Amino acid sequence: MKGGSRRHLASMARRLLTTPAARAGQVTRWLRRSGPLAAAAFLAAGVLATTGPLPTASAAAVPPGLGGQNWTAIPANAKVVALTFDAGANADGVSSILGTLAKYHATATFMLTGNFVRDYPAQSQAIAAAGYRIGDHSVSHPYFTKLTDAQMRDQVLSAQNQITSVTGADPWPWFRFPYGDYNAHAISVVNGTGFVPVGWTVDTLGWKGTSGGITAQTVLNRVLGSLRPGEIVLMHCGSNPDDHSTLDAAALPAVIQALQARGYSFVTLDALRTPANWGDEVNPSGNGFDAAPGGKRGHRRLGRDQGRPGDPLHPAPRHGPGCVPVRVRAEPGSDRAVRGRPRL
């Protein structure tokens, strides 16, 4: 960055932070539009040292109708599935997963930890560059029921800042509890940061690896055994720490083909939001998302404010030919924590 550009951004930062508009979220919007250069300017100008943490998207409220629970399915009648991949300990399966999703024109959501984006920035950036939705999976993958309220908030918001800084993609509003470990109070604290906890309908158990008695066929069988409209599938990006197998990545082609053969298409966790609930802070056009059957990739319009390298000049249609909008209805679900599970 040239010195003049840095000084200009720092000057803008100071003006924003010393006006009432800053309290109304103007700084957040400016940072989203300006991207990493703005954050660099804040640091270079010493603004962070005098004003405290940067404002984040967490200042926004929980999207309407999504608070108070850990969502374990997309409440929908349409035949859609949300593939989700947790990323924590290593990135051994990322390349294969991205290749498979591209080959079969399937979309997915990746739940990243702050430590993952720190240790594997190239893979994290590749996920964002491919256009997949990114969510927040905490900084260091702790058991949330063992944390104080302040620690929980820090885990969520610090991860959000790390993810946004490295990938350019804001994970708001989706959060996943490490190990699926939560209670009603933890949900309330996470909601207080503006995030929505999302669990899963089925855990493939691919993280157990071949040493745990799991095979790629086991992964497929578990996905199909719990199949229903709105199923959220939990998979992992990393390899098993003992046998180094990446069973979720290995099974993914068969999983996608089997679901497509049964008439299912793929959505991201953004399907939890109805088009009417999309806010300008996420989607200026308010056109929700599209779920495309027949193997065509379902996606939503993402532009500069979302921070990922989507092309704002070529948005997705509101509801393109053959696309099926998923309507949300309130339907709580539950899942259980799996203690002792490795961070994959």
Stockholm file with secondary structure:
# STOCKHOLM 1.0

chainA/1-344         MKGGSRRHLASMARRLLTTPAARAGQVTRWLRRSGPLAAAAFLAAGVLATTGPLPTASAAAVPPGLGGQNWTAIPANAKVVALTFDAGANADGVSSILGTLAKYHATATFMLTGNFVRDYPAQSQAIAAAGYRIGDHSVSHPYFTKLTDAQMRDQVLSAQNQITSVTGADPWPWFRFPYGDYNAHAISVVNGTGFVPVGWTVDTLGWKGTSGGITAQTVLNRVLGSLRPGEIVLMHCGSNPDDHSTLDAAALPAVIQALQARGYSFVTLDALRTPANWGDEVNPSGNGFDAAPGGKRGHRRLGRDQGRPGDPLHPAPRHGPGCVPVRVRAEPGSDRAVRGRPRL
#=GR chainA/1-344 SS CCHHHHHHHHHHHHHHHTSGGGGGTHHHHHHHHHTHHHHHHHHHHTHHHHHCSCCCGGGSCCCTTCCSSCBCBCCCSSCEEEEEEEECSCCTTHHHHHHHHHHTTCCCEEEECHHHHHHCHHHHHHHHHTTCEEEECCSSCCCGGGSCHHHHHHHHHHHHHHHHHHHSCCCTTEECCGGGCCCHHHHHHHHHTTCEEBCCSEECCGGGCGGGTCCHHHHHHHHHHTCCTTEEEEEESSCCTTTCCCHHHHHHHHHHHHHHHTTCEECCGGGGSCGGGCCTTTCTTCCCBCCCCTTCCCCBCCCGGGCSSCCTTSCCCSSCTTCCCCCCCCCCCCCCCCTTCCCC
#=GC SS_cons         CCHHHHHHHHHHHHHHHTSGGGGGTHHHHHHHHHTHHHHHHHHHHTHHHHHCSCCCGGGSCCCTTCCSSCBCBCCCSSCEEEEEEEECSCCTTHHHHHHHHHHTTCCCEEEECHHHHHHCHHHHHHHHHTTCEEEECCSSCCCGGGSCHHHHHHHHHHHHHHHHHHHSCCCTTEECCGGGCCCHHHHHHHHHTTCEEBCCSEECCGGGCGGGTCCHHHHHHHHHHTCCTTEEEEEESSCCTTTCCCHHHHHHHHHHHHHHHTTCEECCGGGGSCGGGCCTTTCTTCCCBCCCCTTCCCCBCCCGGGCSSCCTTSCCCSSCTTCCCCCCCCCCCCCCCCTTCCCC
//
